[in-house]
Amino acid sequence: MKQTVVFDFDGVIHSYTSGWVREDIIPDPPVPGIKESIDGMRAAGYEVVVVSTRCAHVGGLRAINEWLTKYGITVDSVRTEKPPAICYIDDRAICFDGHPETLLEKVRNFKPWNK
């Protein structure tokens, strides 16, 4: 069985430079190099799953699939909820390092990579 890697959509695959418009409107191009990274993971035998809250709406799921096709990005599935995985790639995450005493400060100072 393949090991799964989960990618968040907005801000990780979709560059999200315009911010939120609507669940079915995805105006921006991919993050540079993300297609090649996903292709490489799939070639190495990983299952690549994309997650997005956009998928809670039928139009959002359709829009993501059309956008991925437009940019030639192949993934194994697109879902609303995160499945079990070996790792999650997300622009809005703090990697837990075993030190809960540092979390409040990390949350206060958090900024996604593109801000």
C-alpha positions as CSV (number, residue, x, y, z in Angstrom):
1,M,0.0,0.0,0.0
2,K,1.2,3.5,-0.9
3,Q,2.0,6.0,1.8
4,T,-0.1,9.1,1.6
5,V,1.1,12.7,1.5
6,V,-1.6,15.4,2.0
7,F,-1.3,18.8,0.4
8,D,-3.5,21.8,1.3
9,F,-4.7,23.5,-1.8
10,D,-4.8,27.3,-1.3
11,G,-1.4,28.7,-0.5
12,V,0.4,25.5,-1.2
13,I,-0.6,24.4,-4.7
14,H,-2.7,27.4,-5.7
15,S,-0.6,30.5,-5.1
16,Y,-3.6,32.3,-3.6
17,T,-2.1,35.7,-4.3
18,S,-5.6,37.2,-4.8
19,G,-6.9,35.8,-1.6
20,W,-10.4,34.3,-1.2
21,V,-13.0,35.2,-3.9
22,R,-15.5,32.3,-3.8
23,E,-15.2,28.5,-3.5
24,D,-15.7,28.1,-7.2
25,I,-13.4,30.9,-8.3
26,I,-9.6,30.1,-8.3
27,P,-7.9,33.0,-10.0
28,D,-4.2,32.5,-9.5
29,P,-1.6,30.2,-11.0
30,P,0.2,27.4,-9.1
31,V,3.1,28.0,-6.7
32,P,6.2,27.8,-8.9
33,G,7.7,24.3,-8.8
34,I,4.7,22.7,-7.1
35,K,3.7,20.6,-10.1
36,E,7.2,19.1,-10.4
37,S,7.3,18.4,-6.6
38,I,4.0,16.6,-6.8
39,D,5.1,14.7,-9.9
40,G,8.2,13.6,-8.1
41,M,6.4,12.4,-5.1
42,R,4.0,10.4,-7.2
43,A,6.9,9.0,-9.2
44,A,8.6,8.0,-5.9
45,G,5.5,5.9,-5.1
46,Y,3.5,8.2,-2.8
47,E,-0.2,8.8,-3.0
48,V,-0.9,12.5,-3.2
49,V,-4.1,13.8,-1.8
50,V,-5.3,17.4,-2.0
51,V,-7.6,18.8,0.7
52,S,-9.6,22.0,0.7
53,T,-12.6,23.4,2.5
54,R,-13.6,24.5,-1.0
55,C,-14.7,20.8,-1.5
56,A,-17.6,21.3,1.0
57,H,-19.4,22.8,-2.0
58,V,-19.9,20.9,-5.2
59,G,-18.8,23.9,-7.2
60,G,-15.6,24.1,-5.2
61,L,-14.6,20.5,-5.8
62,R,-15.4,20.9,-9.5
63,A,-13.3,24.1,-9.7
64,I,-10.3,22.5,-8.0
65,N,-10.4,19.5,-10.4
66,E,-10.7,21.8,-13.4
67,W,-7.9,24.1,-12.1
68,L,-5.6,21.1,-11.6
69,T,-6.4,19.8,-15.1
70,K,-5.7,23.3,-16.6
71,Y,-2.2,23.4,-15.1
72,G,-1.5,19.7,-15.8
73,I,-1.2,18.8,-12.1
74,T,-2.1,15.1,-11.5
75,V,-3.0,14.0,-8.0
76,D,-4.6,10.8,-6.7
77,S,-7.7,12.5,-5.1
78,V,-9.2,15.8,-3.9
79,R,-11.1,15.8,-0.6
80,T,-12.7,18.0,2.0
81,E,-11.1,16.2,5.0
82,K,-7.6,15.1,5.7
83,P,-7.1,11.4,5.5
84,P,-4.5,9.5,7.6
85,A,-1.1,10.3,6.1
86,I,2.7,10.2,6.7
87,C,2.7,14.1,6.6
88,Y,0.6,17.1,5.8
89,I,1.9,20.0,3.7
90,D,0.0,23.2,4.7
91,D,0.9,26.9,4.6
92,R,-1.1,27.5,7.8
93,A,0.5,25.0,10.1
94,I,2.9,25.0,13.0
95,C,4.9,21.9,13.3
96,F,4.6,20.5,16.9
97,D,8.1,20.0,18.3
98,G,7.2,18.4,21.7
99,H,7.3,21.8,23.5
100,P,3.7,22.9,24.3
101,E,5.1,25.8,26.3
102,T,6.2,27.5,23.1
103,L,2.9,27.2,21.2
104,L,1.2,30.4,22.3
105,E,4.2,32.4,21.2
106,K,4.3,30.6,17.9
107,V,0.6,31.2,17.3
108,R,1.0,35.0,18.2
109,N,3.9,35.3,15.7
110,F,2.6,33.1,13.0
111,K,2.7,34.2,9.3
112,P,2.2,32.0,6.3
113,W,5.3,31.8,3.9
114,N,3.9,34.3,1.4
115,K,3.2,37.2,3.9
